[in-house]
């Protein structure tokens, strides 16, 4: 009965349900450890801080779906945030949408750089993005020339944008930064589910050889995935600038691990071919919730936060592999239907008749 139920729900839905349960358990655990934990301020704090990671995790998901990974996202966020700050400081009257387009274009250029070497030069993504992580960070150091961006250099609309309250439900405040990031996630989620060009990401990640035989240009798909991920990371850089205001050469450090953790915890298969942006969104919320809660939990030093994220990645990948093996086993052990048995008997009877 349980096996039939699991087959009816499907692996992706099972991952989302399991992740929601883990999220609820984490909230209950920290509520038992931290005084005055469950209140509207927790939601407001998490929703304000998770907006950046939602966008990065969405871009990371697009790349992982194609059996690749992008470890340069932290450097791209830092460079884009700094470059966007310089741009708005030099041109204070620049329209907001044009500034957003600039940030996304910068990120897309970095994504195209990564995508070219991965898709066309056939260099493994982990090698390319490890190298560009250092290259892009060095470019940020050169761009900054020992200076930093601060809120005094930014227009008020940019500084106030992330925390602008759009509406409230009781003590829960829905702010502009979170709502905009959530809309982007929803758009990408629907596009992955409905648009044929984006569905090719799953085909390439599931079986590149079969995708190529079906007429899909796998190199172009991988390249496009990196460009789109770069554009979303550039948008995250804009949000990073708006939220923090103060940008230095270390901006974005550590976001690489968090983005991979969010995607993998959200059920995106690290070996490509399966996963959803919505799952990555819940994974980003879980990562941010744990990260924020650990800073308020006096029993754990903040130096253990990275270790906890690493452990979560290991547990998530292991659980995903075990779950997929169990599902495959359940499908293999499923009893054949009466119709299938009747067809098999009819076939056997024909064979025997032919022999006689």
N, C-alpha and C positions, 0 to 999 in steps of 0.2 A: 504493500500500500504506500509506504513512504517512497519507494523507488518510483512508482507510477506518478506520485505527486511531484517528485523532483524533475522527472522528465517533462511533465506538463508545464511546470513553471519555467524551466530553461536556465542555463548557466548564468546568463547576464543578469536576469532578475534575481537569481539566488545570491549573486555577489552584492547587488544593491541591498537586498534584505539583510544579508549578513553584516554589511557595512553599517546600515542603520542601527542594527542591534548593538554593534560594537560602539557606535557613537553614543547611544543611550547608556551603555554600561560605563563608558568613560565619564560621562556627565555625573552619573550616580556615584561613581567612585570618588571623584574630586569633591562632590557635594558632601560626602561623609568625612573628608579630610580638611576642607577649607571652610572657615566660618563665613556665613552670608554669601555663599557661592551662587546659589540659584536666584537670580534676580534679573531685571531688565538690563542692568548695566553689563552683565556678561554677554548678552546678545549684541548689545550696542558696541561693545569692545571687539568682539570677534568679527562682526560684520564690517567694522571699519578697517580692521587689519587684514582680513582675508581677501579683500578685493584684488590686490596685486597678485597674490598667489593663485587665485582663480584663473586669471588670464594666462599666467605662465604655465600652469598645469594643463590648460586647454591646448596651448601650443605644443607642449611636451607630448600630449596624447596623440596629436596628429603625426608627430615624428615616430613615436613608439609603435603606432599602428603599422608602420612600414618596416618594422624590424630594425629600427635605428634608435639613436638616443642623442640628445643635445645637452652637453655639459657646459656649454658656453653661455647659458641663459643669464646667469648672474652678472657676467661681464657686460652682456648686451644691455641689460637693465641699467647698470651703472653708467655706461657710456651714453645711452639714449637719454637718461635723466639729466646728465650733465650737459649734453649738447642741446637738449630742449630748453634747459635753464638759460644757457648762453643765448639761444635764439630769442627767447621772449625778453631777455634783458636788453638785447640789441634792438629789438623791434617790439616795444611795449604795446603797440596798437594792433598787433597781429590778431586776426580773428581766431577764436578758440578752435573751431573746426580745422582751420589751416594748421594750427599748432599740433593738433592731434594727428593730422595727416603727415606732418613732418616727422613726428616721433615714430609713426608706423613705417614710414618710408626708410628711416634710418635702420630700424630693426629688420625690415625686409631685405635691405642690402647685406646686412650681416648674415641673414638666413640664406641668401643666394650664394654668398661666399662659401658657407658650410656645405650647402647643397651641391654646388659644382664639384667639389672634391669627393663627396660621398657618392653622388649619382653618376658622374661622368668620368672622374679619375679612378673610381672604384676603390677608394681608400676607406677602411672601416670607420664608421661614424665615431666610435669612441676615441680613436686616434685623432681624427680631424678636430673634434670639438674639445678634446683635451688641449690640443695645440692652440686652437683659436681662443680658448678660455684665457690663456696667458697672453696671446697676441692682442685681443680686444682690451684686456686690462691694461696692457702696456700703452695701447693707443689712448686710453682714458688718462693715464698718467701724463702722457705728452700733451693731450688736449688741455688738461687742467693747469699744467705748468706751475704746480705748487699752490694753486688757488682753490677755492671751493664756492659752491652756490649756496646762498642763504636766502631766507624768506624776504629780506629787505630788497632783494633784487627782483622779486616776483610780484606780479600784479595781484591785487586783493582777490579778484574773482578766482584765480588759480589756487590760492592758498585756502580759500573758503569752500571750494567746490566739493572735496571729498566728504566734508562733515555737514553739508547743507541738508537739512531735513526735508524730505519730500512729503512724507506722511508718517503717521504714528498709529500703532495699534496697541492701546494700553500703554505699558511701559516700554514697548519695543519700538525703536526708532529706525525707520528705513531711510538711510542717507544716500545722497546722490552717487557717491563712489561705488557703494555696494550694489545699488540698483542698476547702474550702467554696466558694471562688470557682469552681473547676473543676466542682463539682456544679451550681452555678447555671447555668454555661454549657451543660452537658449538658442540663439540664432545658429551657432556652430553645431549644436546638437541636432537641430532639425535639418540643417544642411547635410550633415553626415548621414542622416537617416533617409533623406529624400532625393538628394541630387546624385545623379549617376557618376559625374566626374569625381566626387568625393568618396563615393562607395568604392572606387578603385583603390583607395588606400587600404581597405580591408582585403581586397583581392591580392594586392601585391604583398601585403604582410602575411597572408595565409599561405600562399604558394607562389613565389615569384616566377618560377618556371612555367607553371600553368597559366598565370596571368599573361606572360609574354606570348605563349602559344595561342591565347585567346585574342591576341592583337592589341594588348595594352602596352603602351610605351612605359615600361617600369622605371626607366631613368627619369623621364619627365615627371612621373608621379612622385618619386622620391624628392626630386628637386623642388617641385611645387609644395610638398609637405614642409620642407625646411623654410621656404620663403613665407608661407602662411604662418608657420610657427614664429619666425622672426618678426613678422608684422604684429602678431599678438604680444610678443615679448616687448616690442617697441611701445605698444599701447600700455603695457604694464610699467614700462619706464616712465611714461607720462604720469600714470597714477602714482608711481613711487615718488616722483618729484612733487606732485600736488599734495600728497599726504605728509611727507616729511619736511620738505622745504629746504633742508640742509643736505647738500650732496657733496661728498668727498670722493677720493680715489678708491675707497674701500666700499662704496655703495654697491649693494647687491651680492656681497660675499655670502656664501651659504645657501643661496636660493637654488643652486643646482640640486643639492641633496633633497631639499624640501619639495621641489617640483617633481622629481622622480618618485619620492615617497607618496605624494598626493596622487599621482597617476596610478602607481602600482597598487596602493591601498584602495583606490577606486575601482579596481577590477580590470585595469588595462593590462593585457598580457604582455610581459616584458619581451616575449619572443614574437610579438606582432600578431596582427590579424583579428584581434578581438578586444572589445572594450568600448566604453561610451564616455563622452565628455561629461555627461551628468554624473557618472560615477566618479570621475576625476574631481568634479566640483565638491562632492561629498567628502572625498579624500582630502581635498585642500582644507575643508572646514575641520576635519578631524585632526590634521597635522597642526593647524593653527590653534585649535582648542587645546591640544596637548601641550604645545609650546607655550601658550599663554598661561595655562594652569600650572605648569611646572615652575614658572617664575614666582607664582604665589604660594607654592607648596614649600614650606620651610625645611622639610625633611630631605629634599633633593637639591643638590648643588646645580647651578645653571650650566656647569661644565658637562653635565650628563645629558643635556638636551639633545646634542648631536648623536650620542650613543643610543638614546631612545629611538630617534628617527631611523638610524641604521638597523636597529633591532626590528622595528616595525616593517621595514622593507624586506628583511629576511623572512619574517613570519608570513607576510603577505604573499611573497613569491612561493614559499613552501606550501601554504594553504591552497593557493591557486592550482599548483601542480597536483596536489592530493585530490582536490575537488574534481579536476578534469579527469583524472584516472578513475575515480569512483563513478563518474557519470558515464565514461566509456564502458566501464565494466557492467554497469546497470543496463546499458543499451545492448551489450553483447549477450547478457544473460536473460534478456526479455523473451518470454515465451512467444512462439509464433501464433498468429491468429488462426481461427478455424478455416478461414478462406485460404490462407497460405498452405495449411496442411492438406486441404482438399486438392489444391492445384499441384502440390508435390506428389500426392498419390496418383492423380491423373497422369502426370508426366511419367511416373514410374511404370504405370500400367501400359502406356504407349510404348515405352522402351521394351518391356517384356514381350508385348505383342509383336513388335518389329523383329525381335530376335527369333521368335518361334516361326 
